[in-house]
C-alpha cells in the first residue's frame, strides 16, 4: 500500500496529544509529519508515521478513533511559488486538495509534500505530466520507505516535534 495519513479527532484538553504520542513512542513508531488544529473543544490531528497499520491498531486499542487516507508524494523546488504551481495544476484539472503534509523527507535536496485529493489517480496523472510527482511516487511507497531516507533527528528534538 502507498503513503498514508492517519487522522484523529480528539478532545482539546491538556495531555490528549501527549497520550497519542506516548502510544506511538512506546511502540517505536516514527513520525514523518504531524499537523494539529483545534477549536476550543475539539482537536484534529493528522499523522504520517512509519507503520500506519500498526499505529491505527494501537491507537484504536487505546480508545482513539482513527481515519486513514491515501496520499501522494510531490516534489517541490525549494523556492517561492513552487507549491502554488502544484495547486494551480490541480485546480485547472478540477481536482480538490483535501489535505497537505510537509514531510521531513527530501529528494535530491528538494522538499517533498504529501497530499490527498478527491481523485488521487487523476491528481497523479496531472502532476506527473506537469513534472511535479516525485520519482519515489512512481512506485508504491510506504510510510516506512519514507522514513527510511530521513535524516536522523537527535533524541532531544523528538519531544519538541510531539
VENNORSUL-V170269 format. One record per residue. N is the residue number from 1. RES is the residue in one small letter. PHI is phi in radians with two decimals (NA if undefined). OMEGA is omega in radians with two decimals (none if undefined). Layout:
# VENNORSUL-V170269
N | RES | PHI | OMEGA
N | RES | PHI | OMEGA
This chain:
# VENNORSUL-V170269
1 | x | NA | -3.09
2 | x | -1.38 | -3.13
3 | x | -1.17 | -3.09
4 | x | -2.34 | 3.13
5 | x | -2.08 | 3.10
6 | x | -1.85 | 3.09
7 | x | -2.05 | 3.10
8 | x | -2.18 | 2.99
9 | x | -1.84 | -2.98
10 | x | -2.21 | 2.99
11 | x | -1.17 | 3.14
12 | x | -1.55 | -3.12
13 | x | -2.40 | 3.09
14 | x | -0.98 | 3.08
15 | x | 1.62 | -3.10
16 | x | -1.13 | 3.13
17 | x | -1.13 | 3.09
18 | x | -1.07 | 3.10
19 | x | -1.10 | 3.09
20 | x | -1.11 | -3.13
21 | x | -1.05 | 3.13
22 | x | -1.10 | 3.13
23 | x | -1.02 | -3.13
24 | x | -1.24 | -3.11
25 | x | -1.11 | 3.12
26 | x | -1.03 | -3.12
27 | x | -1.59 | -3.13
28 | x | 1.02 | 3.08
29 | x | -1.65 | -3.07
30 | x | -1.49 | -3.10
31 | x | -1.87 | 3.08
32 | x | -1.81 | 3.12
33 | x | -2.76 | 3.05
34 | x | -2.53 | 3.05
35 | x | -2.40 | 3.14
36 | x | -2.31 | 2.96
37 | x | -2.39 | -3.01
38 | x | -2.67 | 2.93
39 | x | -1.93 | 3.11
40 | x | -1.04 | -3.07
41 | x | -2.01 | -3.06
42 | x | -2.26 | 3.06
43 | x | -2.21 | 3.08
44 | x | -2.11 | -3.09
45 | x | -2.04 | 3.07
46 | x | -2.04 | -3.06
47 | x | -2.24 | 2.90
48 | x | -2.05 | -3.03
49 | x | -2.21 | -3.08
50 | x | -1.16 | -3.08
51 | x | -2.32 | -3.03
52 | x | -1.11 | -3.13
53 | x | -1.10 | 3.14
54 | x | -1.14 | 3.13
55 | x | -1.07 | 3.14
56 | x | -1.06 | -3.14
57 | x | -1.04 | -3.14
58 | x | -1.17 | 3.14
59 | x | -1.14 | 3.11
60 | x | -1.16 | 3.08
61 | x | -1.10 | 3.12
62 | x | -1.46 | 3.06
63 | x | 1.76 | 3.12
64 | x | -1.58 | 3.03
65 | x | -1.83 | -3.05
66 | x | -2.04 | 2.99
67 | x | -1.96 | 3.13
68 | x | -2.12 | -3.13
69 | x | -2.33 | 3.09
70 | x | -1.35 | 3.13
71 | x | -2.13 | 2.97
72 | x | -2.20 | 3.13
73 | x | -1.60 | -3.13
74 | x | -2.24 | 3.13
75 | x | -1.49 | 3.11
76 | x | -2.04 | 2.95
77 | x | -1.33 | -3.11
78 | x | -1.50 | 3.10
79 | x | -2.72 | -3.09
80 | x | -1.09 | 3.10
81 | x | 1.59 | -3.09
82 | x | -1.19 | 3.11
83 | x | -1.23 | 3.07
84 | x | -1.01 | 3.14
85 | x | -1.11 | 3.07
86 | x | -1.10 | -3.12
87 | x | -1.11 | 3.11
88 | x | -1.15 | 3.11
89 | x | -1.09 | 3.12
90 | x | -1.19 | 3.13
91 | x | -1.06 | 3.13
92 | x | -1.05 | 3.13
93 | x | -1.53 | 3.12
94 | x | 1.08 | 3.08
95 | x | -1.79 | -3.12
96 | x | -1.56 | 3.06
97 | x | -1.42 | -3.12
98 | x | -1.80 | 3.07
99 | x | -2.75 | 3.12
100 | x | -2.43 | 3.04
101 | x | -2.29 | 3.03
102 | x | -1.46 | -3.05
103 | x | -1.63 | 3.08
104 | x | -1.35 | 3.12
105 | x | -1.29 | 3.03
106 | x | -2.32 | 3.11
107 | x | -2.15 | -3.09
108 | x | 0.89 | 3.13
109 | x | 1.09 | 3.06
110 | x | -1.98 | 3.10
111 | x | -1.11 | 3.09
112 | x | -2.16 | 3.02
113 | x | -2.00 | 3.04
114 | x | -1.99 | 3.11
115 | x | -2.43 | 3.03
116 | x | -2.06 | -3.13
117 | x | -2.60 | 3.11
118 | x | -1.29 | 3.13
119 | x | -2.56 | -3.04
120 | x | -1.12 | 3.13
121 | x | -1.08 | 3.12
122 | x | -1.17 | 3.10
123 | x | -1.03 | 3.11
124 | x | -1.05 | -3.14
125 | x | -1.08 | -3.11
126 | x | -1.08 | -3.07
127 | x | -1.31 | 3.06
128 | x | -1.13 | 3.13
129 | x | -1.08 | -3.14
130 | x | -1.44 | 3.10
131 | x | 1.47 | -3.09
132 | x | -1.69 | -3.05
133 | x | -1.24 | 3.13
134 | x | -1.13 | 3.11
135 | x | -0.91 | 3.13
136 | x | -1.15 | 3.11
137 | x | -1.52 | 3.13
138 | x | -1.32 | 3.01
139 | x | -2.18 | -3.12
140 | x | -0.98 | -3.14
141 | x | -2.06 | 3.11
142 | x | -1.72 | 3.08
143 | x | -1.10 | 3.13
144 | x | -1.14 | 3.08
145 | x | -1.04 | -3.12
146 | x | -1.03 | -3.08
147 | x | -1.33 | -3.12
148 | x | -1.11 | -3.10
149 | x | -1.71 | -3.08
150 | x | -1.48 | 3.11
151 | x | -1.18 | 3.10
152 | x | -1.25 | 3.11
153 | x | -1.85 | 3.12
154 | x | -0.97 | -3.09
155 | x | -0.90 | -3.11
156 | x | -1.20 | 3.13
157 | x | -1.41 | -3.05
158 | x | -1.06 | 3.11
159 | x | -1.04 | 3.13
160 | x | -1.25 | 3.13
161 | x | -1.25 | -3.10
162 | x | -1.68 | none
